[in-house]
Amino acid sequence: MQANSPAINAGNPNYIVGANETEFDGANRIYNSIVDCGAYEYSGTTSLSINNDNQTILVYPNPANAYVQIQSVKYAIQNIQVLDISGEIIAQYQEIENNTFFKINTSTLKNGIYFIKIKTNGMFFNKRIIID
């Protein structure tokens, strides 16, 4: 949906909201005194916690072509996902033996921007890498 879509925050002010009626994410249906019955505009994440502290999880080299190394300074790495620019999971690594260091072969990835989602004990770290 485009940012200027007429469906955003559109609604019938005469509609009577049912008891405890909310959006899919639990948000209140009333927006600026109007019942929001337009297209659903949720864009949040389902993560427990997002942390983008650049010193806690290191991803290098960046840009990369043959491999990317992931190093955790503070937390044990539980799993890693590599996502393309559209959010599709390209690779997933579940069992990390050395839970502070992991090397990913990126030689088969096409040039472009990718995201690495790293799960630690209750936290998620998102890193962007460039493959060239």
Phi, psi and omega in degrees: 000142179276153183299332182261019180298136178291349180281341181288128178056028176269153179177175179257114182293348179270353179292136178260118182286135176291163180302129178058027179284125182225170173289176180300327182270006179093358180291152179297141180285341181274127179227116182052049179065013178237140176287122181278100179239021177280194179299148181286123186246037178283130179224023182281181179253157178262012181288154175292318183201140178247131179224122180246033176298115186290345182261348182279316177239122179255134177234119185207158351288158178211110008292158182226166172220320184263324183202161172229135176254139179241127181230130178257128180274325186246326194243155175280126179282128180261315174204163185224138173236141172250125183240145175278181185298335180273357179094003179285135179286119180269322180210152179218135181236116187265316186252105182261107183296304176270099190283012174239356182210135179211142180242128181248129175284117181249010185294338181266355180280143176288155177301138178154191181260136178227160177240141176245121179255119185245122178259130174242196181296089176080004180230152175240139175240132178248127179233144178254135176233157177243128175257124178228000000 
